[in-house]
Amino acid sequence: RSFSVIALLLLLSAGIAEARQVKGCVSCGKDKLEGIIVTDGTNFTSTRKNGRFSFDIKDDAEFVYIVTPSGYAADWSSGVPAFYQRAEGRNDFCFDLKKTGDTSDYSIIAIADPQTKGKGHFAKFAAEPMADLCKTASEQNHPTVGLVLGDICWDSLEMLEMYKKEIVRTGIPFYPVVGNHDHEKEAKGDFNTTASYRQAMGPENYAFFAGNDVVIVLDNIIYDTNKKYQNGYTPQILSWVKALVSMIPEDSYIYVAQHAPVLVWDSDIKAERASELTDILDGHEFCFVSGHTHINNYLVYEGGAVEHNVAALCGSWWDVDYCTDGTPRGYKVFTRKDGNLTWYYKSVDYPKDFQMQVFAKGESSVFPDSILVNVWDWDPEWSVTWYQDGVFKGELENVMALSPAYVKEINSVFDAKGEKIPKYKRPRMNYHYFAVTPDKDAEEVRICIRSRFGQTWEHVMNLK
């Protein structure tokens, strides 16, 4: 019995040795902010009426950080919002936030896979894509934040600092997500391979409020070494998410921002422990927002969960301005206004209403006798109908097809080099295509598209 008591005391002392108490405050100028969630990546607390907090953190915790509240932002002049502070050697943490607005309306600009390797790529990123992002950000009339959904660089981690200096041009806080190419491929193990990323960008797993909603940013790349990894969520991340979700209001919509999608739709690659994550989120409305695939898809999973898999800002790795599925390089904009959530895909260098591309008969190698329509932001709530010589012909069904535009451009680039197209840059079939096969004597075809939000587009093709 005395042995059991001694053993218990030793365990308790070991537990105490592994934790230490810290304190701090959250304010906006002279205003002290109450109810702000604070975490070290494992443990949680929240601020009291006087804006102060205290709690035990892991002795080896790398950060103490907050869940940025609605209507505020941490200083983002460095290129990453300063919602975190390094924990080593400190016991006092104070966060001073900036006021961004009192409205529940907001926009989120989500870009995926800038993926720059070297100054040549970076110059391309800093040209038209950045100009387009800056313009879109300036057009918003309510609080707006950005998300970069991983693969900020292409195994060249020195590019992270260049990205940070450039992204501040948008004038909005841009929150980062770690991607597989943002890991140190020479290091070993999931924790060590993100050491340089954490040094430049802060914690991999964190959250912030947008209006009444919450964005939870997760590292869903479980990395081994030398580009060996799997998509999924570690038990530690799931425990952190579970504790966080218990502190989020039930009526808050949740965006899970991550690099790789839960399911790579044209393969058998599925994120490990994804069902455990969706179980934790059950009770909230939520969606996933991801990149990684360099294609654009709206995915609906069993149980009703949805994912916005956003095409790459770099197009086909900066070779051409289309992605491999024919989606123009671009990004996605989510807006909550008057309680209603809408979104659209914004193509770089095109107006907001550029939402389809039409190819004449003979341009598609897959459907040579048909007019081919690419509707890259299509989802099951959209409709695509057509008329022949003024007569309504019905609603079109999806077909699997390749983009004639991408095929032409990528072939041109690699023919000029005298090289074969690498496998990952080859054209990829996708289901956001529609084929219209008119009669031989038809003179005109009209294609009508209606989005889930009621916007309409038409394209008239004179066949004579």
C-alpha positions in Angstrom: 0.0 0.0 0.0 2.9 2.4 0.9 4.4 1.6 -2.5 1.1 2.6 -4.2 1.1 6.0 -2.4 4.7 6.7 -3.3 4.1 5.7 -6.9 1.0 8.0 -7.0 3.1 10.9 -5.6 5.8 10.3 -8.2 3.3 10.4 -11.0 1.7 13.6 -9.7 5.1 15.3 -9.4 6.0 14.1 -12.9 2.8 15.6 -14.2 3.5 18.9 -12.4 7.0 18.9 -13.9 5.6 18.6 -17.4 3.4 21.7 -17.0 3.9 25.3 -15.9 1.4 28.1 -15.2 1.4 31.2 -17.4 -0.7 34.3 -17.5 -1.6 37.0 -20.0 -4.2 39.4 -21.4 -6.1 40.2 -24.6 -7.0 43.8 -25.3 -7.8 46.2 -28.1 -6.1 49.4 -27.0 -7.7 50.3 -23.7 -10.5 47.8 -24.1 -10.1 44.5 -22.3 -11.6 41.6 -24.2 -13.5 38.9 -22.3 -14.2 35.3 -23.4 -11.3 35.0 -25.8 -10.2 31.4 -26.2 -6.5 30.8 -25.4 -4.5 27.6 -26.1 -1.1 26.1 -26.1 -2.1 23.6 -28.7 -3.2 21.1 -26.1 -4.8 23.0 -23.1 -7.4 25.7 -23.2 -8.7 28.6 -21.2 -10.5 31.9 -21.9 -10.1 35.5 -20.7 -12.0 36.9 -17.8 -13.9 40.3 -17.7 -10.6 42.1 -17.2 -9.2 40.5 -20.4 -6.7 38.4 -18.3 -6.1 34.7 -18.3 -4.0 32.1 -16.6 -3.6 28.4 -17.2 -1.2 25.5 -17.1 0.6 24.9 -20.4 2.8 22.0 -21.4 6.3 22.6 -20.4 7.5 22.0 -23.9 4.7 24.0 -25.6 6.1 26.0 -28.5 3.3 28.6 -28.6 0.6 30.3 -26.6 -2.0 31.6 -28.9 -5.6 32.9 -29.2 -8.7 32.1 -31.3 -9.0 35.6 -32.8 -12.5 36.9 -32.0 -15.0 38.3 -34.5 -14.4 41.9 -35.4 -10.7 41.9 -34.5 -7.4 40.9 -36.1 -3.9 40.6 -34.8 -1.3 42.8 -36.5 -0.6 41.2 -39.9 2.1 43.5 -41.1 4.7 40.7 -41.0 2.6 38.7 -43.5 1.1 36.4 -40.9 -1.4 37.6 -38.2 0.4 37.7 -34.8 -2.2 35.7 -33.0 0.5 33.6 -31.4 3.6 34.1 -29.2 6.5 31.8 -28.6 6.3 30.1 -25.2 9.9 29.3 -24.5 11.4 31.3 -21.6 8.2 33.3 -21.0 5.4 33.2 -18.5 3.4 36.3 -19.5 1.6 36.8 -22.8 -0.3 39.8 -23.9 -2.1 40.2 -27.2 -3.2 43.6 -28.5 -5.7 43.3 -31.3 -7.0 45.7 -34.0 -10.7 46.4 -34.5 -11.9 45.4 -38.0 -15.7 45.9 -37.7 -18.9 45.2 -35.8 -20.8 43.3 -38.4 -21.5 39.6 -38.8 -20.9 40.0 -42.5 -17.5 38.9 -43.9 -15.6 37.5 -46.8 -12.9 34.8 -47.0 -10.6 34.8 -50.0 -9.2 31.2 -50.3 -6.1 30.6 -52.5 -4.5 27.3 -52.9 -1.0 26.2 -54.0 1.0 29.3 -55.0 3.8 26.8 -54.9 6.8 28.9 -55.9 10.2 27.5 -56.4 12.8 30.2 -57.0 12.6 33.8 -58.1 11.2 33.1 -61.5 8.1 31.5 -60.1 7.8 34.2 -57.4 7.9 36.9 -60.0 4.9 35.3 -61.7 3.0 35.0 -58.4 3.7 38.7 -57.6 2.4 39.8 -61.0 -1.2 39.1 -62.3 -2.3 36.8 -59.4 -1.3 39.3 -56.7 -2.9 42.2 -58.7 -6.1 40.2 -59.0 -6.1 39.4 -55.3 -5.5 43.0 -54.3 -8.4 44.1 -56.5 -10.8 41.6 -55.1 -9.8 42.4 -51.5 -10.3 46.1 -52.1 -13.8 45.5 -53.5 -15.2 44.0 -50.2 -17.2 46.3 -48.1 -17.1 44.3 -44.9 -14.3 42.5 -42.9 -12.3 40.2 -45.1 -9.6 37.7 -44.5 -7.5 35.5 -46.7 -6.5 31.8 -46.5 -3.6 30.3 -48.3 -4.4 26.5 -48.3 -0.9 25.1 -48.3 2.0 24.5 -50.7 2.9 28.1 -50.2 6.3 27.1 -51.5 7.7 24.1 -53.5 10.2 22.5 -51.1 12.0 25.8 -51.0 11.3 27.0 -47.6 13.2 30.2 -48.0 10.3 31.3 -50.2 8.1 31.6 -47.2 9.6 34.9 -46.1 9.2 36.3 -49.7 5.6 35.2 -49.7 5.0 37.0 -46.4 6.4 40.3 -47.6 4.3 40.0 -50.8 0.9 39.0 -49.4 0.6 42.1 -47.2 -0.1 44.0 -50.4 -3.6 42.6 -50.3 -4.3 44.8 -47.2 -6.1 42.0 -45.4 -4.8 39.4 -42.8 -3.9 36.2 -44.7 -3.9 33.0 -42.6 -1.6 30.2 -43.7 -2.1 26.4 -43.9 0.8 24.0 -44.1 1.1 21.8 -47.2 3.2 18.8 -48.0 5.7 21.0 -50.0 6.0 23.3 -46.9 7.7 20.5 -45.0 11.5 20.0 -44.8 11.9 16.9 -46.9 15.4 16.1 -45.4 14.2 16.1 -41.8 12.6 13.1 -40.2 9.2 12.8 -38.7 6.0 14.9 -38.8 7.0 17.3 -36.0 10.6 17.9 -37.2 9.7 18.4 -40.8 7.6 21.5 -40.0 10.1 23.2 -37.8 11.1 25.8 -40.4 7.4 26.3 -41.3 6.5 27.0 -37.6 9.5 29.4 -37.3 8.2 31.4 -40.3 4.4 31.0 -40.1 3.5 30.0 -36.5 1.3 27.1 -35.3 0.0 24.6 -37.8 -3.3 24.1 -36.0 -5.3 27.1 -34.9 -8.6 28.9 -35.4 -10.2 32.3 -35.8 -13.7 33.7 -36.0 -15.2 35.3 -39.1 -18.4 37.0 -38.1 -20.3 34.4 -36.1 -18.5 31.6 -37.9 -15.2 29.9 -37.2 -12.3 28.8 -39.4 -10.3 25.9 -38.0 -7.0 25.5 -39.7 -5.5 22.0 -39.6 -2.3 20.3 -40.6 -3.6 17.2 -42.4 -0.3 16.1 -43.8 1.3 13.4 -41.7 4.8 13.6 -43.0 7.6 11.0 -42.6 10.6 12.1 -44.6 11.7 12.8 -48.2 8.2 13.5 -49.5 6.7 10.4 -47.9 3.5 11.3 -46.2 -0.2 10.4 -45.9 -3.3 12.6 -45.6 -5.0 12.6 -42.3 -5.3 13.8 -38.7 -3.2 12.7 -35.8 -4.9 11.7 -32.5 -3.3 14.8 -30.9 -4.9 17.1 -33.5 -8.3 15.4 -33.0 -8.1 15.9 -29.2 -7.3 19.6 -29.7 -10.2 20.0 -32.2 -12.6 18.2 -29.8 -11.7 20.6 -26.9 -11.9 23.6 -29.2 -15.3 22.7 -30.7 -16.8 22.4 -27.2 -16.0 26.1 -26.7 -17.6 27.2 -30.0 -21.2 28.4 -30.1 -23.5 25.7 -31.5 -24.9 28.1 -34.2 -21.4 28.9 -35.6 -20.7 27.5 -39.1 -17.3 25.9 -39.2 -14.8 25.9 -42.1 -12.1 23.3 -41.8 -9.2 24.7 -43.8 -6.6 22.1 -44.7 -4.2 21.4 -47.5 -5.3 18.0 -48.8 -8.9 17.1 -49.4 -10.7 14.4 -47.3 -11.0 12.4 -50.5 -9.0 12.8 -53.7 -12.0 12.0 -55.8 -10.3 10.3 -58.8 -8.1 8.0 -56.6 -8.5 5.9 -53.5 -6.6 8.4 -51.3 -8.7 9.2 -48.2 -7.6 11.1 -45.1 -6.8 8.9 -42.1 -9.3 9.4 -39.2 -11.6 11.6 -41.3 -14.7 10.0 -39.8 -13.5 10.8 -36.3 -13.1 14.4 -37.3 -16.6 14.6 -38.8 -18.0 13.0 -35.6 -16.4 15.7 -33.5 -17.9 18.4 -35.8 -21.4 16.8 -35.7 -23.9 19.3 -34.3 -22.4 22.2 -36.3 -22.9 23.0 -40.0 -19.5 22.7 -41.5 -17.5 22.3 -44.7 -14.0 21.5 -45.7 -11.9 23.9 -47.8 -8.7 22.5 -49.4 -6.2 22.6 -52.2 -3.4 20.1 -53.1 -4.9 18.5 -56.2 -4.6 21.6 -58.5 -8.1 21.0 -59.7 -11.5 22.5 -58.8 -14.2 20.2 -57.4 -17.2 20.5 -55.1 -17.4 17.2 -53.2 -20.3 15.8 -51.3 -19.5 13.0 -48.8 -21.6 10.4 -47.1 -23.5 12.0 -44.3 -23.8 15.3 -46.2 -20.4 16.9 -45.4 -19.1 19.0 -48.4 -15.7 20.0 -49.5 -14.6 22.9 -51.7 -11.4 21.6 -53.3 -9.9 24.8 -54.8 -7.8 24.9 -58.0 -4.3 26.1 -57.9 -3.3 29.8 -58.1 -0.2 28.7 -60.0 -2.2 26.9 -62.7 -0.1 24.1 -64.0 2.9 24.8 -61.8 3.5 28.2 -63.5 3.8 26.6 -67.0 0.4 27.6 -68.2 -2.5 29.5 -66.7 -4.9 26.6 -66.7 -5.0 23.8 -64.1 -4.8 20.2 -65.4 -8.6 19.9 -65.3 -9.1 23.0 -67.4 -10.0 25.3 -64.5 -8.3 28.7 -65.0 -5.9 29.6 -62.3 -7.7 31.5 -59.5 -9.2 31.3 -56.1 -12.5 31.0 -54.2 -14.4 33.8 -52.4 -16.9 33.0 -49.6 -19.2 35.7 -48.3 -21.6 35.8 -45.4 -24.1 38.7 -45.9 -27.3 39.2 -43.9 -26.9 35.6 -42.7 -26.7 34.0 -46.1 -23.5 32.2 -47.2 -22.5 32.3 -50.9 -19.3 31.6 -52.8 -17.8 31.8 -56.3 -14.7 30.9 -58.1 -12.6 33.9 -59.3 -10.3 33.3 -62.3 -7.2 35.5 -62.4 -7.4 38.2 -65.1 -11.1 37.5 -65.8 -14.2 39.2 -64.5 -16.2 37.7 -61.6 -18.9 36.4 -63.9 -16.5 34.3 -66.0 -17.8 30.9 -65.0 -17.7 28.7 -68.1 -15.7 28.0 -71.2 -17.3 26.7 -74.4 -15.5 24.7 -77.1 -16.8 24.2 -80.7 -17.4 20.9 -82.4 -14.1 19.3 -83.3 -12.0 20.9 -80.4 -12.5 18.1 -78.0 -10.7 14.8 -78.6 -13.2 13.0 -76.2 -16.3 14.5 -77.8 -15.4 15.5 -81.3 -19.0 15.8 -82.6 -20.2 17.9 -79.6 -19.9 21.4 -78.3 -18.1 21.0 -74.9 -18.8 23.2 -71.9 -16.5 23.5 -68.9 -18.3 24.7 -65.8 -15.5 24.5 -63.2 -17.4 25.6 -60.2 -20.4 23.3 -60.9 -22.1 21.5 -58.1 -25.3 19.4 -57.9 -27.4 22.6 -57.2 -26.4 24.1 -60.6 -28.3 23.4 -63.8 -27.0 23.4 -67.4 -29.7 23.5 -70.1 -29.6 24.0 -73.9 -31.7 25.2 -76.8 -31.4 24.3 -80.5 -32.7 26.8 -82.9 -34.9 28.3 -80.2 -36.3 25.0 -79.0 -35.7 23.9 -75.5 -33.8 20.6 -75.5 -33.6 19.9 -71.8 -31.0 19.7 -69.0 -27.6 18.3 -69.7 -25.9 15.5 -67.7 -22.2 15.7 -66.6 -19.6 14.0 -68.8 -16.0 13.1 -68.1 -13.8 15.2 -70.4 -10.5 16.9 -70.9 -10.0 20.6 -71.4 -9.1 21.4 -75.1 -7.6 24.7 -73.9 -5.3 23.0 -71.4 -4.3 20.2 -73.8 -3.3 22.8 -76.5 -1.3 25.0 -74.1 0.6 22.3 -72.2 1.5 20.5 -75.4 2.7 23.8 -76.8 5.0 24.5 -73.8 6.6 21.0 -73.8 6.8 20.7 -77.6 8.8 23.9 -77.6 11.1 22.4 -74.9 11.4 19.2 -76.9 10.4 17.3 -73.7 7.6 14.9 -72.6 5.0 16.3 -70.3 5.6 15.0 -66.8 2.8 12.7 -65.5 1.6 15.2 -62.9 1.2 17.9 -65.5 -0.7 15.8 -68.0 -4.4 16.7 -68.7 -6.8 15.2 -66.2 -10.4 14.1 -66.8 -13.0 15.8 -64.7 -16.8 15.7 -64.3 -17.5 19.4 -64.5 -18.1 19.2 -68.3 -21.2 19.0 -70.4 -21.5 17.9 -74.0 -24.1 19.3 -76.4 -24.6 17.3 -79.6 -26.7 19.3 -82.1 -28.5 18.0 -85.2 -26.5 18.1 -88.4 -28.7 20.8 -89.8 -29.0 22.9 -86.7 -28.1 26.6 -87.1 -27.8 27.8 -83.5 -27.2 26.4 -80.0 -27.9 28.4 -76.8 -26.4 27.1 -73.6 -27.9 28.3 -70.3 -26.3 27.9 -66.9 -27.8 28.7 -63.5 -25.8 28.6 -60.3 -27.1 27.4 -56.9 -27.4 31.1 -56.0 -29.6 32.1 -59.0 -27.0 33.7 -61.2 -27.4 32.9 -64.9 -25.1 32.8 -67.9 -25.8 32.2 -71.5 -23.6 31.3 -74.5 -24.9 31.4 -78.1 -23.1 29.5 -80.8 -23.8 30.1 -84.4 -23.2 26.8 -86.2 -23.3 28.3 -89.7 
